């Protein structure tokens, strides 16, 4: 069979596998999550395993050492933090109903004052209707959350499999890489491996930098809130750290529940906690992120804002979380394709 014809059928075969695999994954998407998470864990932990291998540790023993260290660290963190977190959640459960009642009274008083404020009747009526709609919207969202929470918790139980799957992925990591490389024609294999190295570098740099920065931000906001006299410092730190993983919009998303928690104490505490958040975000933007990340994905800020909005529209929270690294990967691939078109010898 001529070489060109054989390569053509290779691409047809590869396209068929991608389309068929995509259709299959879409059909069983409810059980795909643990496998994706297991692969992501293996991808993040593989450098640690390879680092131990370079020091003469066998791969199986290296995998065992890495997992024992991580599991031990997680158990220690849970043992130390769970009692504090449980106490904070218990306090919130006790305080929240009173706070909601106070807020409801405040809204009712505001609506009553609005009717007697002397504003034109149509304006006062319009504002009153929008306040009532906003209150109804919040109640509907809360009711929906409570209704779907049991199903969400049940589906999360599947993710217990993810660490076990990650061990299998790590054990066969090189074989998986060789299998994927085999799909590429041999004369193109070197440049495809180079493209994968570029993609790998962008993803790892983004993930490592974001995790470190988010951890630092969470610790600083939690400590700052505690020093300001605020309860729930651990919970505030967790919320702030997790939300900071989302570029640009994350600090605003995380600030909303944090300030609502501060409102359960006093309006003055809202101002103090808001000041802590602003100071920490200034530190992050001017010192922490430039030092630890630099321009990790090398994307223009306008492009980042666009992909964040698009990701949030298409996939909600996960779209916001994954939009920037996916856009950075797409940039690497488009650059490679452009260079291939302009200079086929590249």
N, C-alpha and C positions, 0 to 999 in steps of 0.2 A: 504493500500500500504506500503511495507517495507520502513524503513527509508532511507536505502542506495539508493533504486530505486527512492524514492521521491527526494532525494538530487541530484541525477544524472539528473533527468528531470528539476530540478531547474536550474542547470548549463547550460543545453541545452537551456532552455527558456531565460536565461540571455545572452548567446552567440548570440542567434537569435535576441534579442533586440539590442545588440551592433552592429551586422553586418547590420541589417535592418536600424537602426538609422544612422549608418555611410553612407550607400548608399543613404538614403534620404537627409542627410546633403550635400553630395557631389553633388546631383542633383540640390539642391536649394542653392548652396554655395554663390550665388550673394546676397542673403538676410540674410545670417547667421551672417554676420559681426556685425550688430547692436545688435543682441542677445548675441553674445560672449562679446562684449564690455559692454553691460548692466550687464551681469553676472560678468564680471571682476570688474566693478565699485561697484556692490553689495558686492562682496567678499572683496574688499579693505575697504569699508565703514562699513561693519558689526561690526567690533570691536568697532568703535565709537558709533554705535547704542546700542550695548550691554553694553558699558560703561555707557551710559546715563540711560539705563534700571536698572543697578545696583544701580544707585542713585535715583531710585524711579520714573523715567519718563516712562510713557507708551510707548509701542513700536511704535505706530503710531506717537505720538508726538515726539519721539526720531528721527524717520526718517525725520519728517518735519523739526526739528531743524537742523539736520546735512545738509540737502539739502539747506535750506535757508542760512546757514552759508557759504556753498561752493559756491552757486550761487552768493551770495553777494560778496564774496572774488574775484570770477572770474570777476564779473562786475566791481569791483573797479580796478582790475589789468588791464582789457581791457581799461577802461576809462583813466587810468594813462599812459599806454604804447602805446596805439594805435596811438595817434598823433605823438609820437616820431618815432614809427616804420614806419608810413606812410611817414614821412619826410625823413627817412633814405632810404626807398625803392625808393622814388622819386629822391633822389640824385644819387642812383645807376643807375636808369633808364637813367638819364642824362649823367652820366660819362661813363657807360659801353660801348656804341658805340665807343666813342673816344679811350677808352682803347683797345678794340678789333681791331680797325684800327691800333693803334700803335703796338700792338702785331703782327698783320698780316704783317706790314712793317718790323718789326724786323726779322720775320721768312723769309720773302722774301730776305732781305739783307743778312741774314745768309746763305741762300741757294746760293745766288749769290757769296758770298765770298768763299763758299765751293768749287764751281766749279773752282775758280782761286787760290785755296790755295796750289796747287802743289801736292795734294794727288793723288794716283793712280786713274785713271778714273773710274774703276769699283767700288772702295770703295766710291768715291764721289757720283757716280750715285746711289749706294745702299742706302746711308744715305739720299740723296735727295728724293728717292722714299718713304722711310719710313716716312720722315717728311710730305710729301704730303699725305700719307695714314693716318697719325695721324690727320692732319688737316681735312681731309674728314670725318674721324670717329667722331670727335667732332661736326662737322656741322650736320652730320646725326643724332647724339644723340639729339642735340638741336632741330632739325626739328621734330623728333619723340616726344619729350617732349611737344613742342608747339601744335602738332597735337592731342595728347591724353589728354592734360590738361582739355579741356571742359568736356570730359567723366569722368575724375577723379573727377572733382568738382561736377558733377551731382551725381556720386555714393556716394560721401561724404555726400550729403544731407540726405541720409538714416540714417546716424549716429546721427542725431538730436533725433531720437527715443531712443537712448541708455539710457539717464538719466531717461526717463519715464519707460522703461523696468526695469531699476535698482530698481526703487521704488517698482514695483511688485515683483521682486525677493526678496528684503529685507522684504517685508510684509509677504511673505510665506517662509522665509528662513528655519525656524525650520521644517515646513511641508515637504519641499524639502529634508532636511537632514534625516528625519524619513522615507520618501519614499525610499531613496537610501539605508538606513540601512535595510529596510524590505527585500530587494533583497538578502541579505546575510543570510545564515542559522543562527538560533539563537545561536547555540553553537559556531559559529565562529564570532559572531557579536562584542564581546568585543575586540578581537585582531584586527579585521578590523578597528574598531574605533580608536584603538591605532595607527595603521598604518596611518590612515587619520590625526591624530594629529601630527605625525612626519612629514608627507608631508606638512601639513598646516604650521608648524613651519618653515620649510626650505623656503617655498615660501614667507611667510610674511616677514621673516628676510631679504631675498634677495631683495624683492621689496622695503621695507622701507629703507634699507641701501642705495640701488642704487639711489633712488629718492633724498634722502638727499645729498649724495655725488655729484650727477650730478648738483643739484641746487647750491651747494657751488662752484663747478668748473666753472659753467656758470657765476656766479656773479663775481668771481675772475678774470676770463679771460676778461670779459666785462669791469670791472673797470680798470684792467691793461692796456688794449688796449686804453681806454680813457685817462689814465694818460700818455701813450706813444704818445698821440697826434693823435690817430686814430679816424676817424669818424665811424659811424655805430656800436657804442658800444653795444647797445641793441640787434641788429641783431646778432652780433658776440657772445654775451653771450648766446642767444637762440640756435644758431647753436652748440656751444661748449657744452652746457648743454645737449641738446637732443642726440648728438652723443656720449657723455660720458656714456650714458646708456648701450652702447655696450661694454662689457669688452675687454680689450687688444687692439682691432682694432679701437674702437670708437674715441680715441684722434687723430689718424692718418686720419680717415675718415673726422672728423670735421675740421682738420687743413687745408685741401685742399681748401674748399671754403673761409675760413677765410683768408688765405694767398693770394688767388686771389683777395679778396676785398682789402687787404692791397696793392696789386700791382697797384690798380687803383689810389693810392695816390703817391707812389714812391717806388723804390727798397729798399731804406733805411728803409722805414716803414715796409717792409716785414721782414727785420732782427729784428726790434724792436718787432713786434707782435710775430714772431717765438720765440724770447727770453722769452716773457711773457708766451706763451704756455708751453715752456719747464720748466720754473720755477714753474708754477701752477701744471703741471703734476708731477714734482718731489715732491711738497708738498702733492699732492693727494696720490701718491704711498707710501711715507714714513711716513706721519702723518695722513691725513684725513681718508683714507680708513681703515688703521689698527685700528684707534680709533673708527670709527663709525660702521664698518662692521666686522672687524676681518676676520676669514675664514668662511664667512657666508654659503657657499655651500659645503665646505670641499671637494673640488675636486683638483686633481693634475693639475698644470699649463699646462702640456702637453695634458692632457685630455680636458681641457678647450679650448685650441687652436684647437684641433681636432674637437670638437663639433661645435665650431664657424665656422670653414671652411666648415664642413658638412652642418650646418644650412644655411649658406650663399649660398651654391651650390643648396640646395633643395628649399629654400623659400626666397632668397634675403634678403632684409632689415629685414623683420619679422623673418626670420630664424636666423639672427644674434642676434636679440633682445631677442628671446625666447629660444635660444639653451641652454644657461647655466642653467636657472631654470628647463627646462625640463630634462636636464641631471642629475641635482641634485635630482629631483623627481624619475627618473629612478633608481638612485643609492639606494635611500631609499627602493623602491619596490624590487629590486634585492637582497638587504641585507635581507629583510623580507623573500623572497622566499628561499634564501640560508639557513637561520636559520630554516625555516620550514622543509627543506629537511634533514638537519643535525640533528636537534633536534625537532621532531614533537610535542613535548610537549610545545614548545615556542609559 
